[in-house]
Amino acid sequence: MIAKQISEFSYGYAVTSELINKNSSCGAAPFFPSLRFEGGASGGFDVAIEYLHAAPIFVQFKLSEKLKRSNASEYHLFNSEYFRFPIWSSKDSNQHKLLLELAKTYSRVYYVAPRFQSVDELNKHFLNGRVIENSIFVRPAEIGQINDDSDHVFAFHKDPAKGRHFCSDPYPVEEANVWNDIENGLKEPKLTFYFVRELTFKMLEILKSSGHSFASQEISAELEIKENSESLITSTASFVARNFFGCELAFVFRKPDNSFQSRYGVNTR
């Protein structure tokens, strides 16, 4: 009997849930203060937001394929079964290029894939709070520019100590420690309306320079018309990240008790 394989949605939810709740004193819904517009009718932000620093994270979820046979293309790199996921070629998508550009401003941009394949394994890791521990986070910047139109894969072993390689002409790539990255990110500017607005326009600027001029200009024009709309800027940030960069956008920040919290996307409603 072949074990049922996980879906990208299920895996993404499990990773996100762990980002929200890991190292948290609260196991319920995430704490996320309002991104209330500064100087608005309420007189400013909620008190809680005044000392919160946010680390924006862009995550592109990948599903892993497990290969066991010795004649598999990358088997010789590990001499045992291994996992891999595809990196789209430039003739099919410019997402890798977009992610590289995004990472020049926001360093926490990742491909994320499981070191497992079945629903049973996902359930076990989810219940034990070990989904991220059993996943690989790779910065597109560590892979670098892809200068051909060929299909490529990223191959890795279940055991992190046994390495990971970008292929077809294989070379080793460093794995990211997402929790260390988050910790470093908590020294960044406070999470405000302007913070999210600047991030959104930066994504639109990257789209424009990468050949998506019409979409970028159309979205920018709408934002300029409704420049003080909190709900529009937050939903637009998530929309642009998901539909053009292929990523889910999250903000991770430290609560007053010094534990981590995050919010999947930037929808505050």
Secondary structure, DSSP 8 states (H G I E B T S, - for coil): ----B--HHHHHHHHHHHHHHTT-S--SS--------TTSTT-SS-GGGGG-BEEEEEEEE---EEE--TTSTTGGGTTS-EEEEEE--TTT--HHHHHHHHHTT-S-EEEEEES--BHHHHHHHHHTT-TTTTEEEE-HHHH----SSS-EEEEE-SSGGG-EEEETTTEE-----HHHHHHHHTTS-B--HHHHHHHHHHHHHHHHHTT-HHHHHHHHHHHHHTTT-HHHHHHHHHHHHHHHS--EEEEEEE-TTS-EEEEESS---
